[in-house]
Amino acid sequence: MKGKELRIGMVNHFMPELGVKHGGVVQLAHDLAQGMSRRGHEVIVWTYSSRPEGALYETQPLPAAGFVRSWLGARLTFGLLGNFFFFLPQYRDLDVLLLHGDTALLGLKRPNLVRVMHGSALGEAFSARNPCRFFVQLIIYMQELFSAWLQPNTIGVSRNSTRYNPFVRKWISNGVDTRQFQADSSKRSSVPSILFVGTFGGRKRGGWLLEQFKEQVLPKIPEAVLNLVTETGPEVSGVRYHTGISKEALVSLYQECWVYASPSLYEGFGLPYLEAMASGTPVLATPNPGSIEVTVGGKYGVLADDMEFAPKLIDLLLREELRCEFIKKGLQRAEELSLEQMLDHYEYLFRNIAEGIKE
């Protein structure tokens, strides 16, 4: 949809920082800002990060950066105090303002606002392993309900991300940049290799995967290697840690590894599933709302519960024909959920908001 250049504001806690591990929301925010800039729009991102190298968009600082980057500040800000800090800047002369974070207060003063829900705090609460996190997520969920009720242009990143919030009626599926994430069989490792992208603890369960690798995979396949793109954990034979790596290094890991394995308990979408598929790497995941939607219930990837996870992983590593089957299916799914298609949908939404068109 062609038209005049838009002036687009975005707000996210962080943008990509070399040497710092951030999650999929940060990557999605960067891809969206970069994509809109490539299409000729002026994009300004309010963030606690410096402007990433090669970014086509501008950045403006959010307030209280020192506090937010502290141990206590990070825990109080995300989902709670972020509402106050996001409210303080003057977002002037914008056609639309998109927020990836806490926005209940901002909705009171900006009618041309888009709120992106990357999942649900209620889903996070159900996957919590301790009571404190459970109750904190319930509080954030109450805020999400209010925020979505207040802001009619609240968008989920997948169909399932609308599941727990009756006020989120629209969704735009996340997309993968198939120009960056591409299959290259010449880079495939000579030994069976596994990739995990996430956190060592919490709902992502990188530590649990390491235990399964040590106790079940290595006895069957002693030469196997597990690559963990996460914080550093205990030293185990065959385990390699990669922390704060560049996008290019991440792409190489996807292309190198035989299987992408994720035992996550909850995902609103799960961008690494799609990155692996686009890179020609079969996906093995535990069933959760994100993995079920991205793999279409196991059609484009292998889904396995905890009891079956390690046996299914071993099966994929040992059976080349099975891997080839899911490589082909995964590449097809990545084309269906490409970054360019995602950008088309957001651009259409932004133009309608700028022109005062109600959907």
N, C-alpha and C positions, 0 to 999 in steps of 0.2 A: 504494500500500500504506500504509494509515493505521495509526498506533500511537502509542506514547509519544514525546515529544520526546527526541532524542538529543543527547549532548554530543560534538561532532565536533572533533578536532584536525587541522590540516593544517600541512605544512611545505613551504615553497618559498623559494628564495633571495630572490626579489623579487616584489612585487605592483605593479600599475600606478602609475607616477609621471609626473605631468605634466611635459613637457619632456625626458623620458628615453625612448629607444627600447628597448623590450624585445620579446622574441619571442612566439610563439604560446603557449608553455607558461605564461607569466605571465598572459596573457589567459584561458586555460583555467582556471588555478588560481583566478583572481578570479571567473569565471563560476560555477564549481562552489561556491565558498564563499558567494557572493552568493545563488545559487539555493537552497542548503540552508538558508540563513538565512531566505529568503522563505517557505520551507515550515515554519517554526516551530522549526527546530533551533538549538541554541546552537553557534556555530562560532568557534573560536579559531585564528588563523593565526600560526605562528612564521615570521618573515621578517626580512630586513635593511631592509625598506622601512617607512615610516610608514604609518599607516592611510589608505587612499585616501579622498578626499572622497566622501561618499555611501555608503561601505561599511556594510553591515548586520552585518558580523562584527567581532570584536575582533582585535587584533594583539598579539603578544608578540615581543620582540627576540631574535634569534639572536646568539650570542657572536662577538666579533672582527670587528665591523662595519667598523671602520676598515681593517683588514688586507684583508678580502674586497673592499672597494671600491677598493683600490689596484691598479695595473697588474699587479704580480707576484701579489698575493693572488688576484685573479680567475682568473688562469691556473692557479694551484696548487689552488684550492679546488674549482672545478667538476669533478666526476667523481673527485676524489682526496681532498683534505683535507676536503671537505664531509662525508665520513663521520664524521670526528672532531667537527666543530663541531655537526652534527646530533645527535650522541650526548649532548652535554653538558646540554641543558635537561631539567628534570623535567616530563615530560608526565603529569600526575596527573589522576585522576578523569575519564577519557575513555572513551566507549563504543567509539570507533574512532579510530585515528590514520592519516591518509593522507599519503603523501609523494610529491612530484613530483621529488625529487632523490636524492642519494646516501644509501643506507640499509643497506649491508652490516652495519655495526655495530649499528644500531638493531634489526635483526631478531633479535639475540641476547637482547634483553630485553623485547620487546613482542609477545605473541602476537596481539593485535588490531590488526595493522598491515596497511595496504593500500599497496602500491607501484605507482605508475603509470609504465609504460614508454612514453615519448612517441616512441620509435623505437629504433634499435639503434646502439650505437657501432661495430659491425662495418659496418653500412651507411654510417655516417659515414666510417669508415676507407677504404672502397672509393671514396668520392667525394673523398678528401683530395688536395690538389695538391702537398703537400710531405711528405718522409719523416718529419719530426718529428711532424707532426700524425697521420700514419698510425700510427706506433708508440704514441703517446699514446692514440689511440682503441682500439687493440688491448688496451692495459692496462685501460682502462675497460671494455671488453667482457668481459674476464675477471672483473672485479668484478660486472658485470651478471649473468653466469651464476651466480656464487656467491650474489648477492643474491636472484635469482629461485628458486634451489634452496632457499634458507633460508626464504623467505617464500611460503607457499602462495597467499596472496591477492595475487599479482602480476598486474596488469591491463595489457594492451596497449590503446592508443588506437585501434587499427584491426586488421583481420585480418592485414595485412602486418607489423605491429609485433611479431607473435609468430614471424615467419619465421626469424630467426636465433638464437632462444633457445628451446631445447626445454622449458625449465621454465616458460615463459609459455603457459598453456593457455587463458586466458580473455581476452576483450577487450570493451571498451565503447567504441563509436565516439564520437569527439568530436561535439559538436553546436553549431549556430549559433543565436544568439538572434534569432529572426525577428521579435521585437518591436522590436529596434533596427535590424537590417539588413533594410530593406524596399526594394522597387523604387519609384522615383519618376521617371517619364520626363520630368516637367516640369523636372528639374534637369540633364538631359543637355546636355552642352556643345554649342555651335554648330559647333565644329570637331572633326575626328577626334582622339580622345584615348585615351591608354593609361595604365594604372595598374600599378605594381609595388610590392609590399610585401615588404621583406626587407633583406638587407645588401648593400652595394655589392660586396664581395669574397666570397671563400669559395665554398661550394657553392651559395649563393643566386644569385650571378652578376648582380647588378644592373649592374655595370660592363660585362659582356658584352652585356647588353640595350641599354645606352646606345650601344655601338659599332654594334650592328645597326640601331638607330634612326637614328644619324647617317649610316651608310654606305648603308643600303638603303631605309629607310622615307622619310626626308626627300626624297631625290631623286624619289620617286614621289608623295609627298603632302607638299608643302612646308609646308602649314599645320598639320600634325600636331603634337600636344603629348604629351610623355612626363612623367608625374608619378611621381616616385620617393619613396616613403615609406621613407627610408633615411638614412644619414649623407650629408653634403654631399660632392659630387664636383666634377669639372671643369665649368666653364661651357660649355654648348653651346646653340645656338639651339633654342628649343622645349622645353627640359628644365627642369623645376621640381622642386626638392627640398623635402621636407616631413619635418622631424625632430621627434620627440617630440610629435606632435600629439594632440589629445584624441580620444576615441571618436567624438564628434559630427562632428568634422572628417573623420575617416577614413570614416565612413558617407557623408558628403557627397561625398567623392572617389570612392567606389565608384559612387554614383548618377550622378555627373557623367560618368565615363569610359565610352568606347564598348567597350573591351576590357580585361580583366585579363590581363596577360602575365607568366608566371613561367618562366624557364629553369633552375630549380633542379635540381641533380644528384641530390639525395636529400631526401625528406621521409618521416617516419614517418606523418604524416597530411596536414598542409598546410591549416590552418584558413583562410587567406586564399582558397583556392579556393572554399570553402563560403560565406564572407562575400560574395564577389563574386556567386556564384549567387543568394543570398538578396536581394541588392541589384539584381537584374535586369541583371547585367553578364556577358557571355559570357567564358568562360575559355579561354585558350590556354596550354598547359604542355608542357614537355619530359617524356617518359615517365620516371617514377620510381615507386617503390612507392606513395607517397602519392597522386600525381596519377592513377595508373592505377586505384587503388581508389576515390577520390572521384568520378572521372568515369566509372567502370565501363568502363574501357578505351577511353574516347573517346566513349561514348554521350551523356554529359551535358556534354562540353566537347571542345575540339579538342586533340589531342596531336600534337606534331611534334618531330622530332629537330633537331639544330643546323642542318643543311643546309636543312631545310624551314621553320625557325621564322620567319624574316623574311618569306618569301613567304606563309606562312599568315597572319601578322599583317596584312600588306598586304591580303590577300584579305578578311579579316574587316572591316577598316576600310572597304573599298570596297563591300562587299555587305551592304546593310541586311537583305535577306531572310534571309541566313545568320545574321546577328546575332540577328534576331527568333526564328529557330528555336532557337538555343541559349539565348536568354533564357528561353523557355518551358520548355525541358528543365531548365535550371539551377534555376528556381524550384521545380520538382517535386522535384528532388534535395535542395534545402535543406529542404523539408518532411519528407522521409524521414529526414534527419539533423538534427533540431531539438534545441535545448538542452533542452527539456522531456523529450524521450524519453531523452536522456543522463542527466538528473537522476533519472528514474524508475529506471533501471538501477542507478545508484550508491546511491540510497536503499534499494533492495531488498537490495543487497549489504551495506550498513552495518547494516541491521536484522538480517540473518542473523548477522553477526559479533557484534553486541551480544547476541543471544539464544543464541549458541553453536551455531548451526545450520551444519553442514558441507554444502557443495554437492557 
